[in-house]
Each structure stands twice: as structure tokens, then as C-alpha cells.
Amino acid sequence: MVFRAFIIICGIFLIGSGMWSAFTKKGPADAIGAFLALVGLMATIVGILMICVPGFFGG
């Protein structure tokens, strides 16, 4: 349960830092920031699925 909550917290942090980087940086750093925001969103969704739907990835 702690690992799943850690995934959600890291995902939210990645969304925030990625959005900040995407809107304040120039050059390739803004694209990297946008990609990090997307990765953070996916990590947050996976963490929420792991908590709310037990056995979702178990098959």
C-alpha cells in the first residue's frame, strides 16, 4: 500500500514539475517537461488503479 501511495505522490510531483518546465523553459527542455508531465499522469493513474481496483493487473 505504501508503494502504491508513493507512485501517486511521485506522479503528482512529475505532473507539477513537468508543467512548470514546459511553460517556463525554452528549447528542448520544454518538450522534456511536457513528456515528464505525461509520464506523471500515467504513473498517477496506475497508482490509483492499483489502490482502487485490487487485482487489476493480476489478470
C-alpha positions as CSV (number, residue, x, y, z in Angstrom):
1,M,0.0,0.0,0.0
2,V,2.9,2.4,0.8
3,F,4.5,1.7,-2.6
4,R,1.2,2.5,-4.4
5,A,0.8,5.7,-2.5
6,F,4.4,6.5,-3.3
7,I,3.7,6.0,-7.1
8,I,0.8,8.5,-6.8
9,I,2.9,11.1,-4.9
10,C,5.7,10.8,-7.5
11,G,3.2,11.1,-10.3
12,I,1.8,14.3,-8.9
13,F,5.2,15.7,-8.4
14,L,6.2,14.8,-12.0
15,I,3.0,16.5,-13.3
16,G,3.8,19.7,-11.4
17,S,7.4,19.9,-12.3
18,G,6.8,18.9,-15.9
19,M,4.1,21.5,-16.4
20,W,6.4,24.2,-14.8
21,S,9.2,23.2,-17.0
22,A,7.0,23.1,-20.1
23,F,5.8,26.6,-19.6
24,T,9.0,28.3,-18.3
25,K,11.9,26.7,-20.2
26,K,12.9,27.2,-23.8
27,G,14.4,24.8,-26.3
28,P,14.3,21.1,-25.9
29,A,13.7,21.4,-22.1
30,D,10.1,22.4,-22.6
31,A,9.4,19.2,-24.6
32,I,11.1,17.1,-21.9
33,G,9.0,18.8,-19.3
34,A,5.8,18.1,-21.3
35,F,6.9,14.4,-21.6
36,L,7.5,14.3,-17.8
37,A,4.1,15.6,-17.2
38,L,2.6,12.9,-19.3
39,V,4.7,10.2,-17.5
40,G,3.5,11.6,-14.2
41,L,-0.1,11.5,-15.3
42,M,0.3,7.8,-16.3
43,A,2.0,7.0,-13.1
44,T,-0.8,8.6,-11.1
45,I,-3.5,6.8,-13.0
46,V,-1.7,3.4,-12.5
47,G,-1.2,4.1,-8.8
48,I,-4.9,5.0,-8.4
49,L,-5.9,1.8,-10.3
50,M,-3.7,-0.3,-8.1
51,I,-5.3,1.1,-4.9
52,C,-9.0,1.3,-6.1
53,V,-9.2,-1.9,-8.2
54,P,-7.3,-4.7,-6.4
55,G,-6.0,-7.3,-8.9
56,F,-6.4,-5.1,-11.9
57,F,-3.0,-6.0,-13.2
58,G,-3.2,-9.5,-11.8
59,G,-5.3,-11.0,-14.6
